[in-house]
């Protein structure tokens, strides 16, 4: 692996680790990255990168190793999206009256989902995923710059949709 490519990808993961909790794997991943950043041999960098990917793979869905086409958004913004999504999941999962929530709120009924959420955790995951979609939409529409202030996004509201009566009054 080229040194510049390794440095870029490693620094993106360090940014992610600053904004997200990787548990006991965090220090191990950081130490592996730091050792790799000091390396110049491309074969050694390949081995370090494989180790980092393997360690990050143990984080499950919150794996900071991004595959595919690089995002147009900064690593900081993407790390903050992941962090807020995790926080939302925790908040929604800890809401009391789980039976009432599961009785009232249902997933969209389609081929994949029919009936109720399986648990408060599955409802919390759906709500957190919805929050993620809102954040990514705000990033794409430049209503949020991806930064956090006092642990809040402070994203701008969407422009309100005009109604037909408002349009006819302006004529």
N, C-alpha and C positions, 0 to 999 in steps of 0.2 A: 504494500500500500504506500502511496506517495505520502511524504511527510506533511505536506500542506493539507491534503485530504484528511489524514488522521487528525491533525490539529483542529481543523474545522469541526469535524464530527465529535471529537472529544470535548471541545469547548461547548458545543451545543448540549451535550449530556451534563456537563458541569453546571451549566445554566439551569437545566431542568432539575438537577439535584438541589440547587439553591432554593427553588420554588416549591419542590415536592418532597414528601417524606418517603424515602426508600427503605426505611426501617434499618435493620442491622446490615443490610447489603450496601447502604449508602457509603460508609467509610471504606468498604472493600472496593467498590466501584471507583471511588475517588482516588484511592491509592494506586489502583491499576492504571487509571488514566494518567496520574502524575508520573508514574514510571514510564509509560508510553510516550508522554510528552518530552521526556529527557532522551529518548531513543532516536537514532538517526537511520539505523539499518532497516531497509524496507521489509525484509523477511521477519525481523523482530516486531516491526509495527503490525504486520499481518497477524502474528501470534497474539499481540496485545489486543488488537481489535477483536479477534475471535473470542478472547477471554471476556472482554467488556460486553460483547453481544450476548454471550452465554450468561453472564451474571445478570444483565438487564432482562434477559428472557425469564428469569425467576420472578420478576415483578408482575408477571401476568399481563393483564390488559393495559396496565400503566407503563408499559415498556417505553423508555424514552428514545430508543433507537428507531428513527423514522425511516421507513423504506419507501421506495418509489420516487416520484418526482418531488424535488425539494419544494417546500411551501414558499409562497411569496411573503409570508409573515415571518417576523423575526423569531429566533429561538426563545427569546424572553417572553414574547406574546404567547407562543404555543405552550411554554412551560406554565404560564399563568392560567391558560385555559384548562390544562390538565389539573392544576392545583385547585382551581375553583370547582371543577367538576367533582373532584374527590371530596371537597368540603360540602358541596351540595348533597352528595350521596349520604354522608355522615349525618347531616342535619335532617334530611328527610327520613332516614332510617330510624332516627331517635325520637320521632314524633310519637306522642302517646295516642291512644285510641286506634291502634293498628286495625282492629276488627272493623271499626266504623269506616276508616279510610278505604280498606279493601272492599267493603260492601258498596261504597259509593263510586269510587274511581275504578274504571276498567280500561284495559288496553284497547286500542283500536281493534275492532273486530274484523279480521281478514283471514286469509288462509293460514298464516303463521300463528295468529293469536285468536283464541276464542275463549270466552269466559272471563274469569277474574284473574288478577295477578296472583301468583303462587304464594307470595310472602310480602311483607313490608319492604324487605330488601329488594325484591324485583320491582316494586313500585318506586322505591327510592332510586334505583338504577335508571328507570325510565324518566323520572323527573330530572335527574342529573344530566342524562343524555339530551333532554330538551333544553336545559340550561346551556349545555355545550353548543347546541345548534344556534341558540340566541347569541352567544358570544362570537361564534365564527361568522354569523351573519353581520353582526356589528363591526367586526374587523373588516370584512369584505366591503361594507358600505361606508367605511371610515367614520363610524360613529363611536369607535373605541380604538385607542392606539395600542392596546394590549398591556398597558401598564396598570399597576395596582397602587391605590392610594389608601392608606389606613385599612388594608385588606379588602377594599372594595374596588369594583371596576370603574364606577362613575361613568358608564357608557351613556351616550346621548340617546334620547328617545327617538323612535321612528317618527317621521313626519306623519301627521294624521291624514287619513284618507278623506278626501272631500266627498260630500254627499251630493246628490243631484239637486237638492233644494239650495245648497250653498252655491252651486254652479249657476243655477237659473237666476238667483238674486244678483249675481255680479254682472249680468248682461244688461 
